[in-house]
Amino acid sequence: MARILCAVALTVWALAGSTPCSAALEAPSSRPLQYIINCEGCHKADGSGQPGFVPEFRNHISSYLSLPGGREYLLSVPGVAQSTLSDRELADVMNWMLETYDPQGLPAGFEPYTASEVGALRKSPLSDAARQRSRVLARMVADPEEAVMSDIRASSASADRPAGAAAGSRGSVEQPDSFAICAACHPVSADGANGMGPNLRGVIGRKGGVNPGFGYSGSLQSAAVVWTESVLDTFIESPRKVISNTTMTFMGEPDAQRRAEIINYLKSLQ
């Protein structure tokens, strides 16, 4: 909620000319409103991310464009490919990030993303993003170029895999591709550690808003929801059907088969 309030305050500040919070002081100038609303909560106003979980944009995001498959990769990350932004809005935000956070890394003759290009590239989101992102971040320190190439190879492999194919075994059921958008924020590790979203291991039958150490929104805490299979199915289809004022940006999965795959996977993690 604090992030949302700060984002709203930043918008008002842009119109009124006063500084509402410290984020504005460290942010690049003229941030697009779409970045403030859709990206800033995780990647921060200055693009610094959150070490060990959310990638940093500063001084390296443009390096992907100089490597084979890199331009495609940037549009296949689930948080990008499955965002609620239109193709035009996503192209504008992506071009702004590249030119703002890593202008020195732009290759010679850089051509900005277009709406039509974004529309084509975002159709194959990266599977098991959390696991692959962890490997990339670990290798980035020792060998940045190999880290980028490894991530791109992983992305290409997942894109070549048939829909619904296994993305890695965790428990008795292998993680389906349909879980990729969930994995971008929600860990399922046995240690119960949370990420940008609460850990989902053992979620079936659990009361909402009780994961230790996670800062839930007031709307979820007051909803008194229990995550039965039926409630989860409705929530995954359209989060606002269960919690009308949820702060999740995920708009829902309309495909019943993909929702069933996600729930079946989560049942295996009890």
C-alpha positions in Angstrom: 0.0 0.0 0.0 2.9 2.4 0.8 4.3 1.8 -2.7 0.9 2.7 -4.2 0.5 5.8 -2.1 4.0 6.9 -3.0 3.3 6.3 -6.7 0.1 8.4 -6.5 2.0 11.1 -4.5 4.7 11.2 -7.2 2.1 11.8 -9.8 0.6 14.7 -7.8 4.2 16.0 -7.2 4.8 16.0 -11.0 1.8 18.2 -11.4 2.2 20.4 -8.4 6.0 20.7 -8.2 6.7 19.5 -4.7 8.6 16.4 -3.4 6.4 13.9 -1.6 8.8 11.1 -0.7 12.5 10.2 -0.8 12.0 8.0 -3.9 11.6 11.1 -6.0 15.0 12.4 -4.9 16.9 9.4 -6.2 14.8 8.7 -9.3 15.8 9.5 -12.9 13.9 12.5 -14.1 10.6 12.3 -16.1 9.8 8.7 -15.3 6.7 7.5 -17.3 3.6 7.0 -15.2 3.4 3.4 -16.5 6.8 2.6 -15.0 5.8 4.2 -11.7 2.6 2.1 -11.5 3.8 -1.2 -13.0 7.5 -1.5 -12.5 8.7 0.7 -9.7 7.3 -1.3 -6.8 9.8 -4.1 -7.6 12.6 -2.5 -9.6 12.6 0.9 -7.6 12.6 4.4 -8.9 16.3 4.4 -9.7 16.3 0.9 -11.3 18.4 -0.6 -8.6 16.1 -3.6 -8.0 16.4 -5.8 -4.9 19.7 -7.7 -4.7 19.3 -11.5 -4.9 15.7 -11.3 -6.1 14.7 -8.5 -8.4 17.3 -7.7 -11.2 18.9 -4.3 -11.4 18.5 -2.3 -14.6 21.3 0.2 -14.0 24.4 -0.2 -16.1 23.6 -3.6 -17.6 20.1 -4.0 -19.0 21.2 -2.8 -22.5 24.0 -5.4 -22.6 21.3 -8.0 -23.6 20.8 -6.2 -26.9 24.4 -7.0 -28.0 24.0 -10.7 -27.6 22.2 -13.3 -29.8 18.6 -13.6 -28.6 19.0 -10.8 -26.1 16.5 -8.5 -27.7 13.9 -11.3 -27.6 14.8 -12.3 -24.1 13.9 -8.9 -22.6 10.3 -9.3 -23.8 10.0 -13.0 -22.6 10.4 -12.4 -18.9 6.9 -13.1 -17.4 6.6 -9.8 -15.6 7.1 -8.1 -19.0 5.5 -10.5 -21.4 2.3 -10.9 -19.3 2.0 -7.4 -18.0 -1.2 -5.5 -18.4 0.4 -2.8 -20.5 -0.6 -2.6 -24.2 2.1 -3.4 -26.8 2.5 0.3 -27.4 2.9 1.2 -23.7 5.3 -1.7 -23.1 7.4 -0.6 -26.1 7.6 2.9 -24.7 8.5 1.8 -21.2 11.1 -0.7 -22.4 12.8 1.9 -24.6 12.8 4.4 -21.8 14.4 1.9 -19.4 17.1 1.1 -21.9 17.9 4.7 -22.7 17.7 5.9 -19.1 19.3 3.1 -16.9 22.0 1.9 -19.3 22.5 4.4 -22.2 26.2 3.6 -22.4 25.4 -0.1 -23.1 23.2 0.5 -26.1 24.7 -1.1 -29.2 25.6 1.1 -32.2 22.6 1.7 -34.4 20.1 0.7 -31.6 16.6 0.6 -33.0 13.8 1.2 -30.4 11.2 -1.5 -29.8 8.0 -1.0 -31.7 4.5 -2.0 -30.7 4.3 -4.6 -33.4 7.6 -6.1 -32.4 6.5 -6.2 -28.8 3.3 -7.9 -29.7 5.1 -10.7 -31.5 7.9 -11.2 -28.9 5.8 -11.3 -25.7 3.8 -14.3 -26.9 6.4 -16.8 -25.5 6.9 -15.9 -21.8 9.9 -17.5 -20.0 9.1 -20.5 -17.9 10.4 -21.0 -14.3 11.7 -17.5 -14.2 12.5 -17.4 -10.5 14.9 -20.4 -10.7 16.6 -19.1 -13.9 16.8 -15.6 -12.6 18.6 -16.8 -9.5 21.2 -18.6 -11.6 21.7 -15.6 -13.8 22.2 -13.2 -10.8 24.7 -15.6 -9.2 26.8 -15.8 -12.4 26.5 -12.2 -13.3 29.0 -11.3 -10.6 31.7 -13.7 -11.9 31.1 -13.5 -15.6 28.5 -10.9 -16.8 28.5 -12.0 -20.5 28.2 -15.7 -19.7 25.4 -14.9 -17.2 23.4 -13.1 -19.9 24.1 -15.9 -22.5 23.0 -18.5 -20.0 19.8 -16.7 -19.3 19.1 -16.4 -23.0 19.8 -20.1 -23.6 17.4 -21.0 -20.8 14.7 -18.7 -22.3 15.1 -20.3 -25.8 14.9 -23.8 -24.4 11.7 -23.0 -22.6 10.2 -21.4 -25.7 11.0 -24.5 -27.7 9.3 -26.8 -25.1 5.7 -27.8 -25.9 3.0 -26.0 -23.9 2.4 -27.7 -20.6 5.8 -29.5 -20.6 7.7 -29.9 -17.4 9.8 -27.0 -16.2 11.5 -28.9 -13.3 10.4 -31.3 -10.7 9.5 -30.1 -7.2 7.7 -32.8 -5.3 5.5 -35.4 -7.0 4.3 -33.0 -9.8 6.6 -31.2 -12.2 6.2 -27.4 -12.4 4.1 -26.6 -15.4 4.7 -23.7 -17.8 1.4 -22.2 -16.6 3.0 -21.5 -13.2 5.7 -19.2 -14.8 3.7 -16.0 -14.1 3.2 -17.1 -10.5 6.9 -18.0 -10.0 8.0 -14.5 -11.0 6.9 -13.3 -7.5 6.0 -16.4 -5.5 8.7 -18.8 -4.2 7.7 -22.4 -3.4 10.9 -23.4 -1.5 10.6 -25.8 1.5 12.2 -23.3 3.8 9.1 -21.1 3.5 11.1 -18.0 2.5 9.0 -15.3 0.9 9.8 -13.2 -2.2 7.9 -10.3 -3.7 4.8 -12.4 -3.0 4.3 -14.9 -0.2 5.7 -18.5 -0.4 3.0 -20.8 -1.9 4.2 -24.1 -0.5 1.3 -25.5 1.6 -1.1 -22.8 0.4 -4.0 -25.3 -0.2 -6.3 -25.0 2.8 -4.4 -22.2 4.4 -5.9 -19.0 5.6 -4.9 -16.0 3.6 -2.5 -13.5 5.0 -0.7 -15.7 7.6 2.7 -16.3 6.1 5.3 -15.3 8.7 7.5 -12.4 7.7 5.4 -11.2 4.7 3.8 -7.8 4.7 0.3 -8.4 3.4 -2.1 -5.7 2.3 -4.9 -4.7 4.5 -7.4 -5.8 1.9 -6.2 -9.4 2.1 -5.8 -9.4 5.9 -9.4 -8.3 6.3 -10.8 -10.7 3.6 -10.8 -13.8 5.9 -10.2 -16.0 2.9 -9.2 -19.6 3.1 -7.4 -20.9 0.0 -9.4 -24.0 -0.9 -9.1 -25.3 -4.4 -12.3 -23.7 -5.4 -11.4 -20.3 -4.0 -7.9 -20.5 -5.6 -9.5 -21.4 -9.0 -11.7 -18.3 -8.8 -8.8 -16.1 -7.6 -6.4 -17.2 -10.3 -9.2 -16.7 -12.9 -9.8 -13.1 -11.7 -8.2 -12.0 -8.4 -10.7 -9.2 -8.0 -13.6 -11.7 -7.8 -12.3 -12.8 -4.5 -10.6 -9.6 -3.1 -12.1 -6.6 -4.9 -9.4 -4.2 -3.9 -6.4 -6.5 -4.1 -3.1 -4.8 -4.9 -1.9 -7.6 -7.2 -1.3 -6.4 -10.8 -2.0 -9.9 -12.2 -5.2 -9.7 -14.1 -6.1 -13.4 -14.2 -5.8 -16.7 -16.2 -9.0 -17.3 -18.2 -7.9 -20.8 -19.3 -9.5 -23.4 -17.0 -6.9 -26.1 -17.9 -4.0 -23.9 -17.1 -5.6 -23.0 -13.8 -6.1 -26.7 -13.0 -2.4 -27.3 -13.8 -1.4 -24.6 -11.3 -3.6 -25.9 -8.6 -2.5 -29.5 -9.1 1.1 -28.4 -8.8 0.4 -26.4 -5.6 -1.4 -29.5 -4.2 1.8 -31.5 -4.7 3.7 -29.0 -2.4 1.6 -29.6 0.7 
